[in-house]
Amino acid sequence: MLLMVDRKLYEPFVVARMRDEDLGLRAELAVSLGRIGDPRGRFPLEEMLSDEQAEVRRAAAFGLGQLGEKRAAEALLRAVADPDAQTGRLAIEALARLDVDLAEVIGAAGELGQTAFWSRLLPSLFLFDNQKSLPVAEEALKLESAELHVWAAYALARNPLPEGAGLLRPLLGDRDPWVRGWAARALGRVGGREDLVRLRPLLDDPTSGPVVQALRAAKALIDVGKAAPPVDWRPRLLELMDDPRPGVRVTAIEASGAWLLSEELGGVLAARAATGSAAEREAAMLALAEGGDRRAGDLVVQWAGSGDDRLRTWAAEGATVLGENLMLAELMEDPAVPVRLAALAGLLGAESPASADWARVGLEDADPAMRAAALEWLASHPEVTVDELVLSLGGPGGRRLVDLGLNGVAAIAARGEHETLERGSAITALEELARARDFPVRRAAADALVKLDRPRPPVGIVNTTLTMDSYREIVRLTWKPRFAEIRTRHGVVRLRIACPQAPLTCNNFFQLANQGFYNGLDFHRVIADFVVQGGDPRGDGWGGPGYVIRNEVGRLRYDRGVVGMALSGPDTAGSQFFITLARQPHLDGLYTAFGEVVGGVDILEQVAKGDRILEIVEVE
């Protein structure tokens, strides 16, 4: 089964044989069929929804959600009322992923008692259409169960509607800190001027999440012109810039750019840009730029001439905020790729008549990430010919960066849809890409051809170098959980790696760790109240080990301290991993969760962008 998952191979004989095996193998088969993704897997999965063992039925419901076959909806609707509560809950989650109408799901659950109905429906309510889920969530807020109340709040807050703002406001005072933070985040999107008064008490919240989300929400409301920056926030804002929690500190600095910079506030930011931590210096300079402080321009000029690649990268970010396109043009010739990436992002984001020309410059760059970034922009701005797009895919380094191929597929498909005269060229190029080396690229090209009304070509299986003996060895090494330590200057974070649930990912992680791959790499992405992310040898978000592994999405939920694999699309994981700083239900079922923090979770709150992974080691 591990071979089948790794190669995306559906083998009918093995499937038939495994269905007669013991409980553990039947349940593993159900999950594997969802991961393989072959439509033929629907039939055995539907049969396993009637298995005598609840664990097999749970795995089958989850597997059908991963498989994505809409024709499984009828069987899943029957499973909503399964005697086992978890099976019913997973069936509803699968139905949501299949875009089944909420009314149908509620109808299928109609025979259940009130407690069973709500406990099965609410955890997945946020996955349904928000217009239809709003009245359901409103009704659920009246429930006495604390757990169900949290899920109702999440459904309201994840994809908020303006008409739901009145329900969100009381949640700012909820007893659960997750709910307070979610409500603040949502009001930053759909609230108004009056909500700044309601958000202000959260700046004194004892939990960091609500503080961070209140700061971001206020900045969001100010940035779009819904509210003016309240003067009475400034004293607390200044205090939070010295908060002992790095995430709160950096978020306060980031938010301060929305305030009309007083001399005191500007002075603090200028000092922090000069002497703060790496994350603080970057955030302070950008806040000065957003606030229109003259010192931002001075810093940008100074840093642009620095011998430090990191300072020149920040200079490009600052020049973007200040609209200094001439400086960005100069930085496009920088020898350091992160600097060029930041400059290209600024020039493309300007949405000027020259943006397409800058995209062409990006397509001709020797670095594959530069070409991939240009292609990503061109997928929504189809202004470059198919021939130019195809040419960019063959440059140096492209074979080691699957994102280049994926973004190329998207850009070529967009050009074919946008320009009638280039439709034929786009189809020819996509048919060629459907035979590419990388399976994710072949699959994306096949999907794109279907959207262009062409037959879907066969994409085949994944070609791997592993033998059956290799898979036996992986099974031997992953039959039980293993443990690792991430050592940082702040302390040690201990991980329990769920090897039986994600054996390919587990094996890959420990192979890289034992080779010393992670030692000395930065946490290149840290977002307070969301994730810390590391494992990129380039340090700019585009790097990996030079290969990709298959997704092993399972039922481990993204609560605080869960370890997941970063992706740019299905089956594109490599070396980058993230650890959640807060509950993130929207990641469930989408990203491979392969471990959890079992020691040192508070250490993660001290990690800032740019902090280094000293080493990752396997421990007993």
N, C-alpha and C positions, 0 to 999 in steps of 0.2 A: 504493500500500500504506500509505503514511503517513496518507492521508486515511481509509482503512478502519480503521486502528488507532484514530485519534483519534475517529472517529464510532461505533466499535463496529459497523461495517457489513460484513456478509459479502456480497461481490459475486461470484457464481459465475463470471461471464465472466472477470473479472480473475484469479481463482484458477486457472482452467483455462489461461489465457494464460501466467501466470507459471511454471507447472510445466514449460513447455517452454523457459524462458529459461536463461541461463548459471548457473554454479554459485552465484555470489554472490546472484543474485535468488532462486533456488530456496531457498537457506538462509534468506534474509531472509523469504521467504513463510512458511516453516515457523514461524519465531519469531512472525511477525505473526498467524498463525492462532491460536496460543496466546493472544496478547494480546487478540484480538478476542473470543474466548470463545463463538463461535457453535458449537453442537453439530455443525453440518454440516461443520465443519472437521476432524472426526475422519477422514473418508474420505480426503481428500487427504493428511493427515498419515500415516495408516497406509501409504498407497502410497509416500510418501517415505521410509519406513523401509527400503525396498528400493532406494533410489537407488544408482546406481553410485559416487557420490562420498560418502566418509565424512563430510565436513562437513555435507552435507545430511541424512544419517541422524542425526547428532548433534543438529542443529537440530530435526528431526522428533520425536525422543525427548523433548527438552526441551519442545517445544511441546505434546506430548500431556500431559505432566505439568502444564503450566499450564492446559490446557483443562479438565482434571478430569473427562473423560468415562470412567466406569468401564468402558464397553463396549470401550474400547481396550486393556484388560488383556491379552487374548489376543495381540494383535500385539506388545505390549511384552514379554511373556514370551518370545516368539521372538527379540526383539532383544537379550535379555540375553546371548546367546552370539554376538553379532555379531563378525565378524573384527576390527573396530575396537574397541579397549578403551574409548575414551571413549564410544562409542555404547552399549556394554553398561552402562557405569557410569551414564550418563544414563537409560537405560531402567529400571534398578533404582530410581533416585531417583524417576522418574515413577510407578513401581508403588507405591512407598511413599506417595506423595501420593494415590494412588487407593485406599489402605487394602487393598491386596492382601496376603494372608497371607504371612508371611515364609517359611513352609515351601514354598509354591508357587514363590517366587522362588529359593530355594536349589535346589529341584528343577530349575528351568529352567537353572541355572548348573552343574548336576551334571557335565556333560561337559567343563567347562573344567579346565585344570590348576590346581594349588594356587595358584600366584602370580596367575594371571588371576582365579581365583575370589575370592580375598581382596581384590585391588586394586579389583575392581568392586563388591563388596558393602559393604565396611567404611565408605566415606565416607558412605553413606546409612543405615547400620545404626541410628543414633539416631532415625530417623524411624519405625521400626517399633515395634510393641508391646514395651514394655520387659521384660515377663515372658518373651516369646519370644526377645528379642535377648540377654538376660543370658547364657545358656550359650554362645551364639555368640561374644560378646565375650570371655568367659572363655577360650575356646579360642584366640581371636586374640591375646590378650596373650602367648602363647607364641612368636609369630612373631618372627623376628630383624629384620625390616624396621622401621626407626625410624618411617617414615611410617605404616605400617599399625598399628604399636603405638599411635601417637597417635590414630588413628581409633577403635581399639578402646576406648581410654581415654575418648574423648569419648562413645561410645555408653553406657558405664557411668555416666558422670557427668552427662549432660544431664538425664535423668529417672531419678534413682537409686532403687533399691529397698533396703529394709533388709537383705535377704539378699545384696545386693551390697557391703555395707560392708567385708567382709573382703577383697574384691578391690581396693577403693579405697584402703585404708590404705597398702599398699606404694607406691602411686603418689605419695604425698606426698614421697617421696624420688627421684622420677623425674628423669632428666637433662634432660627438656624442661620449661621453665618453664610452658608452657601446661598441660601435664598436671598439674603440681603444683598450679596454681591451680584447675583443674577439679575435681581430687580434693578439695581443701579445700572448695570450694563445695558439692560433693555431700555431704560428711560433715557439713556444717552442717545438712543436711536429714535425713539418715538415720543419723548417727552418735550417739554417746553420751558420757557423762562421760569415759570413758577416752581419747577422741580429743583432748581439750584438751592432753594431754601430747604427742601426736603433732603437733599443729598448732603448738606453741610454736616449734620450730626455723624454721618458715617466716617468723616475724617478723624473722629475720636474713637472709632470702633476698636475694640481690643484685638480683633482678628485682622490680619493683613489684607485678606481678600476684599472685604467691603471697602476698605480704605483705597486700595488700588482701583477698584471699579468705579468708585465715586469720583476720583480724580479724572479718570478717563472719560466718564460720562459728562462731567462738567466741561472738559475741554472739547468734547464732541459737540455739545450744544452751542458753545461759544464759536467754534470754528465754522459752523454752518449758519451762523447769524441768528439762531433762535434765542440767544441770551447774550447779555453784556457781562463781561467779567466782574463779579462782585468784589468790591474793594475789601469787604470784611473777611474774605478768604485769605488774604495775603499773609497775615501773621501766622496762621496755621500752616499755610503753604511753606513758609520759611522754616518753621519747626520741622516739618516733614522732610525737608531737604537734608536734615541731620538725623533722621530716624536711624536707629541701629539696624533695621532690616534693609538690606541693599535693594530689594525689589520695590519697597515703598519709597525709598530715597530716590531711586532713578525715575520712578513714575512721577513723583512730585516735580522733579527737575523737568521732565518731558512736558508735563501739564503746564508749567509756569509760562511757557511761550504763548499761551492763549491769553494771558493777562497783559494789560497795558503796562509795560515794564517801568516800574518806579526806579529811582536811582538806587534804592536799597536792594531791590530784587535783582536789578541788572548787575550791581556790584557783586552780589553773592554768586550769580551765575558766571560772571567773568572769572572770579577767583576759582570756582569749581572747574571751569574749563582749563585753567592753568595747572591746578594741583590735585584734582580729584582722581578717583580710580579711572581706568580706561572707559568703562561704561558711563561714568559721570561726566567725563570730559566731552565725550561725543554728544551726550544728551544736552549738556549745558550750552555747547556751541550752537546746536540746532534750535534750542529754545531762544537764545539770543537772536538768531536769524528770524525765527517766526515772529518774535516781538518787535522786529525792526530796529534793534539796537545796533548802532554803528560799530560796536566792538566785534560783532559777528563778521563783518567784512574784513576787518583787520586780521582776525584769526584765520579766516579762509585763505587770505593771501599769504600769511605767514606759514600755515601748514602746507599749502600747495608747493612751497619751495623747500619743504623739509626732506631730509634723507630717510625719514621713517615712512615705510609704505602705509602703515595704519593711519598716520596723520594726513597723508595725501588722500587716502580714501575718504576720511571724514571731511576733508576740504571739498571733495567732489559732492558729498551729500549737502554740505552747507551752501555751495554754489548753486545747487539745485533749488534750495529754498529761496535763495536770494535772486534767482533768475539770471545768474551770471553765465550765460551760454558760451561766451568767448573763453572763459576760463575752463568750462567743461570741454570745449573743443581742444584746448591745449592738453588737458588731462587725458584725452582719448589717445594720445601718443605716449603715455607713460609706460615704462617697461613692466610695471607691476600689474598683473591681471586684475586684482581686486579694485585697483584705482580705475582701470578702464571700465570695469563692470559698473561701478558707481557712476562714472561719467556718462556711460551709455544709457543707464536707467534715467538719469536726469534729462538727457537730450530727447529721449523717446517720450518721457512723461510730459515734456513741454507741449506736445501735440501741436507743433509748429509745422509750416510748410516744408521745413528742412528735415523733419523727423524721418521720412522715408529714406532720404539720402544717408542719414546717420545709421539707419538700419542696414543699409547696404555696406557701410563701412564695417559694421559689426559682423556681417556675413563673411567678410573677407579676412577677418582676424585669424591669426594662427591658433588662438586658444579655442577649444571646442565650446567652453562655457560662454564665451562671448558670442559665438555663432548661435548657440542655443537660446541665449537671451534675446538676440535679435529676432530669431524665428518665433519665439513666444509672443513678442509684440506684433509681428506680422500676421499671426493667426487671427488677430482681431482688427488688423489694418492691412488688408490684402493688396498692397500697393507695389509689390515686386513680382517680376515674372517667375513662372514656374522654373524656367531654365536657371535663373539665378538662385532660386531656393534649392534646387537639386544640387547645384555645384557646391553649395556651402556644406552639404552633408559629406562630401568626399575629402574634406580638408584634413590636416594633421590632428591626431588625437581623438578623432570621432568614434573609433571603435571602442574606446574605453568609457564613453559617456552616452548611456542609453537615452538621456534627456534630449540629446541632439536629434536623434531619430524620431522620438515622440513629438517634439516640437516641430520638426520638419514635416511630419505627416499632417499635423494640424494646420500649418501654414499653407501647404500645398492644397489640402482639401478646401480651405477657405478661399484660396485663389480660384480654384475650379468652380466653386459656387458663385463667386462674385463676378468673374469675367467669363462670359459665354465663349469667347474666342479661345480661351485657354482651358476650357473644360476637358478637351481631348488630351492635351498635354498633361493635365493634372491626373487624369485617370491612368494614363500610361505610367506616370511616375509612381502612383500609388500601387499599381499592379506590381511594379518592380520592388517596392518596399514591402509588399506582402510576401516577398521571398527573402527578406533580410535575415541576417544571422540571428538577431535578437528577437526572441519570441514576443516581448511586449510591443515591439515595433511592428512585427507581422500582424499581430492581432489588431492594433490601432489602425493600420492601413486597411485591413479587411473591413473593419467597422466603417471607416470613412468611405470606402467604395460603395457600401450598402446605402449610405446617405446620399450618394451621387447616383442612385438608382442603377447600380451595377450589381451583378451576381457576387455573392460573398465567396472569395476564393478560400480553399482549404489552407489553414495556417500550420498544420502539422503539429508535431510535439516539440518539446524543448530538447535540444541536443545537449546532453551533459557528458562529462568525461568520467562520471562515476560508474563503477561496476556493481554487480549485485553484492559482491563482497564488501564494497564500500558502504552500501546501504545497511548491510548486516552490522558493520562496525558502528555506524551512526546509531542504530537501534541499541546496540550494547552500551554505548556511551550516554544514551539519553533516556534510559528506562526509569530513572528517578531524578528528582530535582538536584541541581548542583548550585553551588554558591560562589559568589565573586565579591570582591571589594573594589570600589572606586576610591582611590586615594587622592585627596586634594589638599591644598594648603590649609583648608578650613577643618579638615578631619576626614574620617572614613565613612563612606556610605556602603552598607552591606546589602547585597542583592540575593534574593532567592530566584533562581532561573527555572521556569516551569518547563523543563526539557521534555517530559512526556507529551505535553500539549503542543509544543512547537519544536520538534526535534531538529529540523533543518536550520532553523534560526538559532537554536541553542548551540548546535555544533559549529556554526559559522562564527558566532560571538566568541566562543572559547578558543577557536582556532586563531582568530585575530588577536585576542587578548594574550594568548600564550606566545604568540610571535612578537609581542611588544608593539603591535600596530597602533594601539591607542595611547601609548605612553608619550606624553609631551604635547598631545593635541589640545586645542582649546575647546571650551564650551562656547561655540560660535553663535549660538542663538539662546537667549534667555529672556523669557517673557513672564513678568511677574503674574502670579495667580493662574499661570497656564503651564508652561513646560521649561525645563532646561534641556538643551540638545547639544550633543557632541559627536565625535567620531568621524569628522571630515578632515582628511589630510590636507586639503586645500585651504580650509578655514573660511570659505566664502559661501558654503551651502551647496556647492556644485560637486563636491568630491566624493570619492568612494574607493573601494578596493580594486576597481577595474573589472568587476563582474556584478551581476545581480542574482538574487535568490528569490524563490517563490514566496508569496504570501502564505502565512499559516494563521489566518484569522480564526480566533476561537471565542470561547465564552467568558474568558477573563475580562472583567469590566474595568474601565479606566477610572478607578477611584484615585485618591491621592497616593502618590508614590508608586504608580504602576509604570513598568518599563515597556516601551514600544519601539517598533522600527519605523524610521522616517521613510517616506515614500514620495515619489513624484508621479506615481500612477500604479496600477495593479502590478504586482510582481517586479518591482524595481528597487527593493531593499538591497542594501549592501553592507555598509559599516556604520552609517549614522543611526543613532538611537536617541530617544528622548525619555524623560521621566516627568510624569505629571506632578505639578505643584498643587493641584486642586482637582476635584471631581470633574470629569470631562465626558459626560455620557454621549455627546455627539461623535466621539471617536470610536465608540463601541461598534464592533462588526465591520470596521473599515481598515484599521491598522493592526498589524500583528502585535498583540500584547504577549510578551514572553517572560515576564518576571515582575517582581515587586520588591520594594525596599523593606527590609526587615530590621534594619538598624541604621541610625544616623539620618532619619528623614529630615530632622531639623537642620542638618548640615546643608541640605539642598537650598534652604531659604537664604543661606549666606553666599551661595554661588552667584556670581555676576558674569555678564557677557565678557569674554576674554580671559576668564579664569582658566587655569590649566588642569588637565587630567595628568597627575603625576604618573600614575600607572593604574592598570586594571589587572588584578591577579585573581586566579582561582584559589579558593580556600575550602577547607572542610566544613 
